[in-house]
Amino acid sequence: MAVPVITIFGGSGFIGRYVVRRLAKQGWTIRVAVRDPERAKFLRPLGDVGQITPLAVPLQNADTVAAAIAGADAVINLVGLLYERGRQTFGAVHVDGAKAIAEAAAAAGIKTLVHVSAIGASTDAEADYARSKGYGERSVRAAVPDAVICRPSLVIGPEDDFFNRFALYARLFRWLPLIGGGHTRFQPVYVGDVAEAIVRALGDPAARGQTYELGGPTIYSFRELMELLLAETGRRGLLVPVPYWLAEILATFLEVLPVPPLTRDQVRLLLRDNVVSEGAQTLEDLGVTATAIEVVLPTYLERHRPGGRADRLKSA
C-alpha cells in the first residue's frame, strides 16, 4: 500500500507538534509547511529518517502553497496569529491564508482538509481576531465544502502561552490582573486532546463537512483560572480587578512591544465567554474523552514553584 502523504500548515506551532507526533506514529509522510523551516527541524526526530520534512511556504505565494500540497492525500491548516505585526495581519493569515490553502487543496482534488479555527469565530464578532477567523471559515467552506472545522477554546499544555505567561507574571510582580473583574468564562482544553481530535477527524467519514467545538470538561472564570494557577505554583499573588476601559488604555501602550502581553483586540475578545456552544458537536463526537486541566497543570507548572520541582516533591 502507498504511504499516505499529508501537508500541515503551521505544523511547528503549539498544537502542530502534537499532531505531527501522532501522525508520524500512524505512518504518514509529513510535509510541515512553515515560514521558517529551520525552526521546524526539531520535529524530524519525531518520525523515521525522511518521514517529516519542513518546507518554506509563504502563504502569500499561491504557487508555493500549491506545490506544498501537490500529491498530498490530506491537508491540515493550523496557522494562526495572536497579534498582528507588519504583513502578518489577521486578514492576511486567517482569511487570505486560509482561502489560499483551501483553494489549492480543492484544485488538487483533495477532499480531506481539517481547518483549525477558534471558539467565537464569527463574521460579525467585535474582535478583529474572532471576525477574521469567521471569514476564514467561510472561505474554507466555499472552496472545500467537506472540510472539517475545529474550534478550540483556550488550549493548554507544557508549551502554552497562557498559564506559563501568567505564572511568570506571578513570579515577577506578585500580582495578576483580572480584566473586567475576571468574569469571562473559558473552557480550557488539553493540547493532546485537540491533536487527537484533529487526527481522528482525518479518518472519520462522518466528520466530513462538520464543525466541532473543542473544550475541556469544566468551565472556569478567568478569576478561577488565576486562583488555580497560584495554588498549583504555590505562590501568593494579589488578584487585581482591571476595568475594561482601563485595560484598553494600557493595551494601547503594551501592544507596541515586540511580543505584546496585551492588545486592545484581546481586551475585546474578553468581552465574550469562550465556551462550547449549546448543541455544538464536541470532542466526544470524535471519540475523545476530555482531560481535566487539574491533571495536566502539575506536569509543567512545577518549574514555576518557589523551589521548582524539588518544592513539589517536598510537598507531595
C-alpha positions, 0 to 999 in steps of 0.5 A: 500500500502507498504511504499516505502523504499529508501537508500541515500548515503551521505544523511547528506551532503549539498544537502542530507538534502534537499532531505531527507526533501522532501522525508520524506514529500512524505512518504518514509522510509529513510535509510541515509547511512553515515560514521558517523551516529551520525552526521546524527541524526539531520535529524530524526526530519525531518520525523515521529518517525522511518521514517529516520534512519542513518546507518554506511556504509563504502563504502569500505565494499561491504557487508555493502553497500549491506545490506544498500540497501537490500529491498530498492525500490530506491537508491540515491548516493550523496557522494562526496569529495572536497579534498582528505585526507588519504583513502578518495581519489577521486578514492576511493569515486567517482569511487570505491564508486560509482561502489560499490553502483551501483553494489549492487543496480543492484544485488538487482534488483533495477532499480531506482538509481539517481547518483549525479555527477558534471558539467565537469565530464569527463574521460579525464578532467585535474582535478583529481576531474572532471576525477574521477567523469567521471569514476564514471559515467561510472561505474554507467552506466555499472552496472545500465544502467537506472540510472539517472545522475545529474550534478550540477554546483556550488550549493548554499544555507544557508549551502554552502561552497562557498559564506559563505567561501568567505564572511568570507574571506571578513570579515577577510582580506578585500580582495578576490582573483580572480584566473586567473583574475576571468574569469571562468564562473559558473552557480550557482544553488539553493540547493532546486532546485537540491533536487527537481530535484533529487526527481522528477527524482525518479518518472519520467519514462522518466528520466530513463537512462538520464543525466541532467545538473543542473544550475541556470538561469544566468551565472556569472564570478567568478569576478561577483560572488565576486562583488555580494557577497560584495554588498549583505554583504555590505562590501568593499573588494579589488578584487585581480587578482591571476595568475594561476601559482601563485595560484598553488604555494600557493595551494601547501602550503594551501592544507596541512591544515586540511580543505584546502581553496585551492588545486592545483586540484581546481586551475585546475578545474578553468581552465574550465567554469562550465556551462550547456552544449549546448543541455544538458537536464536541470532542466526544463526537470524535471519540475523545474523552476530555482531560481535566486541566487539574491533571495536566497543570502539575506536569509543567507548572512545577518549574514555576514553584518557589523551589521548582520541582524539588518544592513539589516533591517536598510537598507531595 
